[in-house]
Amino acid sequence: MVNLRLDIAYNGAPFHGFARQPDVRTVQGDIEAALARLAGAPVRTNVAGRTDAGVHALGQVISVHDLADDVEPARLQAALNGVLAPHISIWGISVADPQFHARFSARSRTYVYAILQAEAPDPFLAATTLYHPADLDVAAMNEAAGHLVGPHDFSSFGRVPEPDATAERNLFELRCRREGSIIRVRARANAFLQQMVRSLVGTLIQTGEGKSAPQEMPQILAARDRASAGPVAPPYGLCLVSVEYDDGWKKPFEARPGSLEG
């Protein structure tokens, strides 16, 4: 059997998240069903980041161990795209090291949340940005973000998937950047809790609105209480843009024109 790496993108709107679930449509469910039809047998995949319902991806990575070693990556890519388009796109398939695992080999994941700040909504951006007509203080948002960077218990900003798991995460980067009418919030960490990025964004938006002060962030972290942070931002503004690996398994994600990578 061969170990394959698939670099994929998807529009999260039609799906109930990435992870397979019974009786509902998911990204993983669609991909595994397509692979099973082509392989003639059940196929299981591993993923770098299990995105929530409605969240998009430009640089998601999955690994597959269940295919015969004579598979041709280029032909498989063309066949999958013929089945999965238009909501899922396979941007690349490559033979990986036998020990490569999309989730456990990853060093970090990077998400970008897009906010449209304008007098009127834009129907062509509605599916991938949060419309926010009121002015946001990006400098205050960045000051608040600085208090959150580093290794912390992020219980105030998300849910731990497994009951006995830790809420400790190392947030390597959290910053906001304005580009015309778009404000992008970029977050990079070794891993994220469920809804963590969207909770961080919701809290930063409150700071940008003047409803909270940047200096309140350490107290929110220390509370370890979800009620102490801001609201969870809607999923459609969030996109997983890249997954980073060690040099031995490195295949840099190349941002496509117009992508949220900016």
Secondary structure as the mmCIF struct_conf table of DSSP 4:
data_model
#
loop_
_struct_conf.conf_type_id
_struct_conf.id
_struct_conf.beg_label_comp_id
_struct_conf.beg_label_asym_id
_struct_conf.beg_label_seq_id
_struct_conf.end_label_comp_id
_struct_conf.end_label_asym_id
_struct_conf.end_label_seq_id
STRN STRN1 VAL A 2 TYR A 10
TURN_TY1_P TURN_TY1_P1 ALA A 13 PRO A 14
BEND BEND1 PHE A 15 HIS A 16
BEND BEND2 PHE A 18 ALA A 19
TURN_TY1_P TURN_TY1_P2 PRO A 22 ASP A 23
BEND BEND3 VAL A 24 VAL A 24
HELX_RH_AL_P HELX_RH_AL_P1 VAL A 27 ALA A 39
TURN_TY1_P TURN_TY1_P3 GLY A 40 GLY A 40
BEND BEND4 ALA A 41 ALA A 41
STRN STRN2 THR A 45 VAL A 47
BEND BEND5 ALA A 48 ALA A 48
HELX_LH_PP_P HELX_LH_PP_P1 THR A 51 ASP A 52
TURN_TY1_P TURN_TY1_P4 ALA A 53 GLY A 54
STRN STRN3 HIS A 56 LEU A 67
TURN_TY1_P TURN_TY1_P5 ASP A 69 ASP A 70
HELX_RH_AL_P HELX_RH_AL_P2 PRO A 73 LEU A 84
TURN_TY1_P TURN_TY1_P6 ALA A 85 HIS A 87
STRN STRN4 ILE A 88 VAL A 95
TURN_TY1_P TURN_TY1_P7 PRO A 98 GLN A 99
TURN_TY1_P TURN_TY1_P8 ALA A 102 SER A 105
STRN STRN5 ALA A 106 LEU A 116
BEND BEND6 ALA A 118 ALA A 120
TURN_TY1_P TURN_TY1_P9 PRO A 123 THR A 128
BEND BEND7 THR A 129 THR A 129
STRN STRN6 LEU A 130 TYR A 131
BEND BEND8 ALA A 134 ALA A 134
HELX_RH_AL_P HELX_RH_AL_P3 VAL A 138 GLY A 146
TURN_TY1_P TURN_TY1_P10 HIS A 147 LEU A 148
STRN STRN7 GLY A 150 ASP A 153
HELX_RH_3T_P HELX_RH_3T_P1 SER A 155 PHE A 157
STRN STRN8 ARG A 159 ARG A 159
BEND BEND9 PRO A 161 GLU A 162
TURN_TY1_P TURN_TY1_P11 PRO A 163 ASP A 164
STRN STRN9 GLU A 168 GLU A 179
TURN_TY1_P TURN_TY1_P12 GLY A 180 SER A 181
STRN STRN10 ILE A 182 ALA A 189
BEND BEND10 ASN A 190 ASN A 190
STRN STRN11 GLN A 194 GLN A 194
TURN_TY1_P TURN_TY1_P13 GLN A 195 GLN A 195
HELX_RH_AL_P HELX_RH_AL_P4 MET A 196 GLY A 208
TURN_TY1_P TURN_TY1_P14 GLU A 209 GLY A 210
BEND BEND11 LYS A 211 SER A 212
HELX_RH_3T_P HELX_RH_3T_P2 PRO A 214 GLU A 216
HELX_RH_AL_P HELX_RH_AL_P5 MET A 217 ALA A 223
TURN_TY1_P TURN_TY1_P15 ARG A 224 ARG A 224
HELX_RH_3T_P HELX_RH_3T_P3 ARG A 226 SER A 228
BEND BEND12 ALA A 229 ALA A 229
HELX_LH_PP_P HELX_LH_PP_P2 PRO A 231 PRO A 234
HELX_RH_3T_P HELX_RH_3T_P4 PRO A 235 GLY A 237
STRN STRN12 LEU A 238 TYR A 245
HELX_RH_3T_P HELX_RH_3T_P5 ASP A 247 TRP A 249
HELX_LH_PP_P HELX_LH_PP_P3 ALA A 255 ARG A 256
TURN_TY1_P TURN_TY1_P16 PRO A 257 GLY A 258
TURN_TY1_P TURN_TY1_P17 LEU A 260 GLU A 261
#
